[in-house]
Amino acid sequence: MKCTDMEKSYFTPFTLCCDSAVIAGLIPAASAQVSNIEEGPTNVFDTERDEALAKFLNLGPISVRPHFYGAAYYDDNVALDRSNKREDLVWKFAPGVLFDLGEFRGDKGTYLSLDYTGTGNVYTKYDDYDSLDHYVIMSGGWKLAKLTLGLSQSYEISHGKQVEANAFVEQESYVTQVTSKYDLSEKTSFELNGRQSIISTENVILNGPDQRFVSINEWLVEGWGNYKATEKLTAGVGATVGWRDIRGFTAAATPNQTFEQGLVRAQYEVTEKIDAFGSVGIQFSQFQDGDDKGPTFIFDLGGSWQPLERTAVALMAYRRDVPSYTVAARNYTLTGVRGTVRQSFLEKYTASLEIGYENSDYTETDSSSSTATVDRTDNYFFVKPVLEYQFNERLNLGTFYLYRTKNSNIPDLDYSNNQVGLYCNYRF
């Protein structure tokens, strides 16, 4: 499945924002790794449903899992425009299928999966925004007694809203990720991971020529040493090295970047009902024209709390350095917090509320650029209540409301947006 509006970036989560189902909105793990759907507090019905699904549509050694998502919602600002708001009724249809092969839940074995989702977006009034999106990911792994290897490759072309650009965009991305973990002992393990992410973005202008933003090719290698101090506490120390090739503006205005990170992380089970996790560190950046930046304080901190059997709370805070897709020679420091509360009741109903805030503080990467004198600070806020009914183990229906607003020191970048609608999820 694809991630939701406001919540996707293959470089740093929550940064590049493309409109999708506007339904999941859950807190992810405290990690900057690529994730195709955000994870959050587990619905009390998920375990029962997954066990039923595991017994369905097994064709020999291959497990086949068709799935479907559909939604209809009213949007009062389709293109996130401050002065020229366009309202519309949007229809979304997203059929797909997941193929699994191998030992997915065992301690040893080899596994392979392929998931494809096609999404049709139909606009009742502004049909120039109609689109057909594609998302496919193939992943595999090899598990031995002490060594675990993984490989994934994804491709996506999608149309939706980009919060930074205040625009309706077309985005194309390729992400390749390699992971490895070696268990030296019951308490000590080492990880070495690598990732390449290629993302290009184009502004879709209604009744006008499209505008191309930057294209970013990022290479990243990270290493971790982990130690399980107690049954409840696991800690680690890591380092990351990365390189970004940035294109799309004039060559002189888009310096390439290298960066290094030093991090510590931990996961701690405070009680049976409270978990805390996170990473903290510093980043140093170097830019092609000789400018340097750092140290920059970065972190991903989170926690979950289940005070009652049917109640779950999650909270996450983060700070990251992000390359701009829309302003030449600029990065921005993204600092944010978001939380989710979920409550199940009357056996099959679940109500949830997600709320979040982000601050984006732009800094120059090339002091000689003509845009270097432009200061920009954005403040972004959203709130999203959802009410869901679990019809049976495979079908759930729901309704949602989303409000979001952005205030910038550049007034033309301000906007507000309301969405309200219905959705359904069906999984074989």
C-alpha positions as CSV (number, residue, x, y, z in Angstrom):
1,M,0.0,0.0,0.0
2,K,1.0,3.5,-0.5
3,C,1.6,5.9,2.4
4,T,-0.8,8.7,3.2
5,D,-0.9,12.4,2.5
6,M,1.7,14.5,4.3
7,E,3.7,11.4,5.3
8,K,6.1,10.3,2.6
9,S,9.7,10.9,1.9
10,Y,12.2,8.4,0.7
11,F,15.0,10.7,2.1
12,T,13.4,11.6,5.4
13,P,9.8,10.7,6.5
14,F,7.1,13.3,6.6
15,T,8.9,15.6,4.2
16,L,7.8,15.1,0.6
17,C,4.0,15.0,0.8
18,C,1.8,13.4,-1.8
19,D,-1.9,13.0,-1.4
20,S,-3.1,9.5,-1.1
21,A,-5.8,7.8,0.8
22,V,-5.9,10.2,3.7
23,I,-6.8,7.4,6.0
24,A,-3.9,5.6,7.7
25,G,-2.2,8.5,9.5
26,L,-0.4,6.4,12.1
27,I,2.9,6.9,13.9
28,P,5.9,5.1,12.3
29,A,8.8,3.5,14.1
30,A,11.6,5.9,15.1
31,S,13.7,5.4,12.0
32,A,14.6,7.2,8.9
33,Q,14.4,4.0,6.8
34,V,12.2,3.8,3.8
35,S,8.7,2.7,4.7
36,N,5.8,2.2,2.4
37,I,3.1,2.4,5.0
38,E,3.3,4.0,8.4
39,E,2.8,1.7,11.4
40,G,1.1,2.7,14.6
41,P,-0.8,1.2,17.6
42,T,-2.1,-2.2,16.6
43,N,-5.9,-2.4,16.3
44,V,-7.2,-5.1,18.6
45,F,-8.8,-6.9,15.6
46,D,-5.6,-7.0,13.5
47,T,-4.2,-10.2,15.0
48,E,-7.4,-12.2,14.5
49,R,-7.8,-10.9,10.9
50,D,-4.2,-11.7,9.9
51,E,-4.5,-15.2,11.2
52,A,-7.6,-15.7,9.0
53,L,-5.9,-14.2,6.0
54,A,-2.9,-16.4,6.4
55,K,-5.2,-19.4,5.6
56,F,-6.7,-17.9,2.5
57,L,-5.7,-18.1,-1.2
58,N,-2.6,-20.2,-0.8
59,L,-1.6,-21.6,-4.2
60,G,0.9,-24.3,-3.4
61,P,3.9,-22.5,-1.8
62,I,2.7,-19.0,-3.0
63,S,0.3,-17.0,-0.9
64,V,-1.9,-14.6,-3.0
65,R,-3.5,-11.6,-1.2
66,P,-5.6,-9.3,-3.4
67,H,-6.6,-6.1,-1.7
68,F,-8.7,-3.1,-2.5
69,Y,-9.1,0.5,-1.2
70,G,-11.8,2.9,-2.2
71,A,-12.7,6.4,-1.1
72,A,-14.9,9.3,-1.9
73,Y,-14.2,12.7,-0.3
74,Y,-14.8,16.4,-0.6
75,D,-11.7,18.6,-0.9
76,D,-12.1,22.4,-0.6
77,N,-8.6,23.2,-1.9
78,V,-7.4,20.6,-4.4
79,A,-4.1,22.4,-5.3
80,L,-3.3,23.9,-1.9
81,D,-3.6,27.4,-3.3
82,R,-4.0,30.4,-1.0
83,S,-5.9,32.7,-3.3
84,N,-7.5,30.4,-5.9
85,K,-9.1,27.6,-4.1
86,R,-10.6,24.8,-6.2
87,E,-13.1,22.5,-4.5
88,D,-14.1,19.1,-5.8
89,L,-15.5,15.7,-5.0
90,V,-12.7,13.1,-5.5
91,W,-13.1,9.4,-6.1
92,K,-10.3,7.0,-5.5
93,F,-10.0,3.3,-6.5
94,A,-7.0,1.2,-5.6
95,P,-7.0,-2.5,-6.4
96,G,-3.8,-4.5,-5.8
97,V,-2.3,-7.9,-5.1
98,L,0.4,-9.2,-2.9
99,F,2.4,-12.4,-3.6
100,D,4.4,-14.1,-0.8
101,L,6.7,-17.0,-1.1
102,G,8.8,-18.6,1.6
103,E,9.2,-18.4,5.4
104,F,8.0,-15.0,6.4
105,R,7.5,-15.7,10.1
106,G,10.2,-18.2,10.9
107,D,13.7,-17.7,12.4
108,K,15.3,-19.2,9.3
109,G,14.6,-19.5,5.6
110,T,14.3,-17.6,2.4
111,Y,11.4,-15.4,1.4
112,L,10.3,-13.3,-1.5
113,S,7.3,-10.9,-2.0
114,L,5.9,-8.8,-4.8
115,D,3.1,-6.2,-4.2
116,Y,1.4,-4.1,-6.8
117,T,-1.2,-1.4,-6.3
118,G,-2.8,0.6,-9.1
119,T,-4.7,3.7,-8.0
120,G,-7.2,5.6,-10.1
121,N,-8.0,9.2,-9.0
122,V,-11.1,10.8,-10.6
123,Y,-12.0,14.4,-10.0
124,T,-15.7,15.3,-10.6
125,K,-15.1,18.9,-11.6
126,Y,-11.4,19.4,-12.5
127,D,-10.9,16.3,-14.6
128,D,-7.4,17.6,-15.7
129,Y,-6.2,16.3,-12.4
130,D,-7.4,12.7,-13.1
131,S,-4.6,10.2,-12.8
132,L,-3.6,6.6,-12.7
133,D,-0.9,5.9,-10.1
134,H,1.3,2.8,-9.9
135,Y,3.2,1.4,-7.0
136,V,5.2,-1.9,-7.0
137,I,7.7,-3.3,-4.5
138,M,9.6,-6.5,-4.6
139,S,11.5,-7.6,-1.5
140,G,13.4,-10.7,-0.5
141,G,15.5,-12.1,2.3
142,W,17.7,-14.9,3.4
143,K,17.7,-16.0,7.1
144,L,20.4,-18.2,8.6
145,A,21.1,-19.0,12.2
146,K,23.1,-15.7,12.7
147,L,23.0,-13.8,9.5
148,T,20.0,-12.1,7.9
149,L,20.2,-10.5,4.5
150,G,17.5,-8.4,2.7
151,L,16.9,-6.7,-0.6
152,S,14.0,-4.5,-1.8
153,Q,13.3,-2.6,-4.9
154,S,10.3,-0.3,-5.4
155,Y,8.9,1.9,-8.1
156,E,6.2,4.5,-7.8
157,I,4.6,7.1,-9.9
158,S,1.9,9.1,-8.1
159,H,-0.1,12.3,-8.3
160,G,-1.1,14.4,-5.4
161,K,-0.3,17.3,-3.1
162,Q,3.2,18.4,-2.0
163,V,3.1,20.4,1.2
164,E,6.4,22.2,0.6
165,A,5.5,23.3,-2.9
166,N,1.8,24.2,-2.2
167,A,1.1,22.4,-5.4
168,F,-0.4,19.4,-7.1
169,V,2.5,17.3,-8.4
170,E,3.5,14.2,-10.3
171,Q,6.2,12.3,-8.5
172,E,8.3,9.4,-9.8
173,S,10.6,7.4,-7.5
174,Y,12.9,4.4,-7.5
175,V,14.2,3.1,-4.2
176,T,16.7,0.2,-3.8
177,Q,17.6,-1.0,-0.3
178,V,20.0,-3.6,1.0
179,T,20.1,-4.7,4.6
180,S,22.2,-7.1,6.6
181,K,22.4,-8.1,10.3
182,Y,24.8,-10.5,12.0
183,D,24.1,-11.8,15.5
184,L,27.5,-12.2,17.1
185,S,25.9,-13.5,20.3
186,E,22.6,-13.5,22.0
187,K,23.2,-9.9,23.1
188,T,25.5,-8.4,20.4
189,S,24.6,-7.8,16.8
190,F,25.9,-5.7,13.9
191,E,24.1,-4.1,10.9
192,L,25.3,-2.8,7.6
193,N,22.7,-1.3,5.3
194,G,22.6,0.7,2.0
195,R,20.0,2.6,0.1
196,Q,19.7,4.4,-3.2
197,S,16.7,6.8,-3.7
198,I,15.9,8.6,-7.0
199,I,13.0,11.0,-6.9
200,S,11.8,13.5,-9.5
201,T,8.9,15.9,-9.1
202,E,6.9,17.9,-11.5
203,N,4.2,20.5,-10.7
204,V,1.0,19.8,-12.5
205,I,-0.6,23.1,-13.4
206,L,-4.2,23.1,-14.5
207,N,-4.7,24.5,-18.0
208,G,-1.0,25.5,-18.2
209,P,2.5,24.2,-18.8
210,D,3.8,21.8,-16.1
211,Q,6.8,23.0,-14.0
212,R,9.6,20.7,-13.1
213,F,11.1,20.8,-9.6
214,V,14.4,19.2,-8.6
215,S,15.4,15.6,-9.0
216,I,17.4,14.0,-6.2
217,N,19.5,10.9,-6.3
218,E,20.7,9.9,-2.8
219,W,23.1,7.2,-1.9
220,L,23.3,6.2,1.8
221,V,25.4,3.6,3.8
222,E,24.9,3.1,7.5
223,G,26.4,0.8,10.1
224,W,25.2,-0.2,13.6
225,G,26.5,-2.0,16.6
226,N,23.7,-3.2,18.9
227,Y,23.8,-4.6,22.5
228,K,20.9,-6.1,24.4
229,A,21.7,-4.9,27.9
230,T,18.6,-6.5,29.5
231,E,15.5,-8.2,28.4
232,K,13.8,-4.8,28.2
233,L,16.7,-2.6,26.9
234,T,18.6,-2.7,23.6
235,A,21.0,0.1,22.7
236,G,23.1,0.8,19.6
237,V,25.7,3.1,18.2
238,G,25.8,3.9,14.5
239,A,27.3,6.0,11.7
240,T,25.8,7.1,8.3
241,V,27.5,8.4,5.2
242,G,25.5,9.8,2.3
243,W,25.7,11.7,-1.0
244,R,23.0,13.6,-2.9
245,D,23.1,14.5,-6.6
246,I,20.6,17.3,-7.1
247,R,19.4,18.4,-10.5
248,G,16.5,20.4,-11.9
249,F,17.5,24.0,-11.4
250,T,20.6,25.6,-13.1
251,A,23.7,23.6,-12.4
252,A,25.3,26.6,-10.6
253,A,22.3,26.9,-8.2
254,T,22.1,23.3,-7.1
255,P,25.3,22.1,-5.4
256,N,25.6,18.4,-4.7
257,Q,25.8,17.4,-1.1
258,T,27.6,14.9,1.1
259,F,26.7,14.3,4.8
260,E,27.8,12.2,7.8
261,Q,25.8,11.3,10.9
262,G,26.8,9.9,14.2
263,L,23.9,8.3,16.1
264,V,23.0,6.5,19.3
265,R,19.7,4.6,19.6
266,A,17.7,2.6,22.1
267,Q,14.5,0.6,22.6
268,Y,13.2,0.2,26.1
269,E,10.2,-1.7,27.3
270,V,9.3,0.5,30.3
271,T,6.4,-1.7,31.4
272,E,4.2,-4.2,29.7
273,K,2.1,-1.3,28.5
274,I,4.7,1.3,27.7
275,D,7.5,1.2,25.1
276,A,10.0,3.9,24.3
277,F,12.4,4.1,21.4
278,G,14.5,6.6,19.5
279,S,17.8,7.8,18.0
280,V,19.8,10.9,18.7
281,G,22.8,12.3,16.9
282,I,24.5,15.0,14.9
283,Q,25.0,15.6,11.2
284,F,27.7,17.3,9.2
285,S,27.1,18.4,5.6
286,Q,29.4,19.6,2.8
287,F,28.3,21.3,-0.4
288,Q,29.8,21.2,-3.8
289,D,30.8,24.9,-3.8
290,G,32.7,24.7,-0.6
291,D,30.0,25.7,2.0
292,D,29.8,23.4,5.1
293,K,27.1,23.0,7.7
294,G,27.1,21.4,11.1
295,P,27.0,20.0,13.6
296,T,23.2,19.8,13.2
297,F,21.3,18.1,16.0
298,I,18.9,15.4,14.7
299,F,16.7,12.9,16.4
300,D,13.7,10.5,16.1
301,L,12.0,9.8,19.4
302,G,8.8,7.9,20.0
303,G,6.8,5.9,22.4
304,S,3.6,3.9,22.8
305,W,1.2,3.4,25.7
306,Q,-1.6,0.9,26.0
307,P,-3.4,1.9,29.2
308,L,-6.4,-0.4,28.5
309,E,-6.9,-3.5,26.2
310,R,-8.7,-1.4,23.6
311,T,-6.9,1.9,24.0
312,A,-3.6,2.8,22.4
313,V,-1.6,6.0,22.4
314,A,1.5,6.8,20.3
315,L,3.8,9.9,20.2
316,M,6.7,10.8,18.0
317,A,9.1,13.8,17.7
318,Y,11.7,14.2,15.0
319,R,14.3,16.7,13.7
320,R,16.0,16.2,10.3
321,D,18.0,18.0,7.6
322,V,16.1,17.9,4.3
323,P,17.0,19.0,0.8
324,S,14.4,21.4,-0.8
325,Y,12.5,20.2,-3.8
326,T,11.3,23.7,-4.8
327,V,13.9,26.3,-3.8
328,A,17.4,26.2,-5.4
329,A,20.4,26.0,-3.1
330,R,18.3,25.4,0.0
331,N,18.0,22.7,2.7
332,Y,15.7,23.0,5.6
333,T,15.7,21.7,9.2
334,L,12.4,19.9,9.8
335,T,11.3,19.7,13.4
336,G,8.0,18.1,14.2
337,V,5.8,16.2,16.6
338,R,2.7,14.0,16.0
339,G,0.5,11.8,18.2
340,T,-2.2,9.3,17.7
341,V,-4.9,8.0,20.0
342,R,-7.0,5.0,19.1
343,Q,-10.0,3.6,21.0
344,S,-11.9,0.4,20.1
345,F,-15.5,0.0,21.4
346,L,-18.7,-2.0,20.8
347,E,-16.5,-4.9,19.5
348,K,-16.2,-3.7,15.9
349,Y,-15.8,0.1,16.1
350,T,-12.6,2.1,16.3
351,A,-12.2,5.8,16.7
352,S,-8.8,7.5,16.3
353,L,-7.4,11.0,16.4
354,E,-4.1,12.1,14.9
355,I,-2.6,15.6,15.4
356,G,0.7,17.0,14.3
357,Y,2.9,20.0,13.9
358,E,6.0,20.7,11.8
359,N,8.4,23.6,11.5
360,S,10.6,24.0,8.4
361,D,13.5,26.4,8.8
362,Y,15.3,27.0,5.4
363,T,19.1,27.6,5.2
364,E,21.3,28.2,2.2
365,T,23.6,25.6,0.7
366,D,25.4,28.0,-1.7
367,S,26.1,31.6,-0.5
368,S,26.6,32.7,-4.1
369,S,23.1,31.6,-5.3
370,S,20.6,34.3,-6.2
371,T,18.1,32.7,-3.8
372,A,20.4,32.8,-0.8
373,T,19.0,36.0,0.4
374,V,15.4,34.6,0.6
375,D,14.6,33.6,4.2
376,R,11.8,31.1,4.7
377,T,10.2,29.5,7.7
378,D,7.0,27.4,7.5
379,N,4.7,26.2,10.3
380,Y,2.4,23.3,9.4
381,F,-0.4,21.9,11.5
382,F,-2.9,19.1,10.9
383,V,-5.6,17.2,12.8
384,K,-7.5,14.1,11.6
385,P,-10.3,12.2,13.4
386,V,-11.4,8.8,11.9
387,L,-14.2,6.5,12.8
388,E,-14.0,2.9,11.5
389,Y,-16.3,-0.1,11.5
390,Q,-14.9,-3.6,11.1
391,F,-17.6,-5.3,9.0
392,N,-15.8,-8.6,9.1
393,E,-12.3,-10.0,9.1
394,R,-11.6,-8.7,5.6
395,L,-13.7,-5.6,5.2
396,N,-13.6,-2.3,7.1
397,L,-15.5,0.9,6.4
398,G,-14.8,4.4,7.8
399,T,-15.3,8.1,7.7
400,F,-12.7,10.8,8.2
401,Y,-12.1,14.5,8.4
402,L,-8.8,16.2,7.8
403,Y,-7.9,19.8,8.5
404,R,-4.5,21.3,7.8
405,T,-2.9,24.7,7.5
406,K,0.5,26.1,6.7
407,N,1.7,29.6,7.8
408,S,4.9,31.0,6.3
409,N,6.8,34.2,6.6
410,I,6.3,34.3,2.8
411,P,2.5,35.1,2.8
412,D,1.9,33.6,-0.7
413,L,2.8,30.2,0.7
414,D,0.0,30.2,3.3
415,Y,-2.9,27.9,2.8
416,S,-5.6,25.9,4.6
417,N,-7.4,22.7,3.5
418,N,-10.4,20.7,4.6
419,Q,-11.2,17.1,3.5
420,V,-14.1,14.9,4.6
421,G,-15.2,11.6,3.2
422,L,-15.8,7.9,3.3
423,Y,-13.5,4.9,2.6
424,C,-13.4,1.2,2.6
425,N,-10.6,-1.4,2.8
426,Y,-11.0,-5.0,1.6
427,R,-8.3,-7.6,1.9
428,F,-8.5,-11.2,0.9
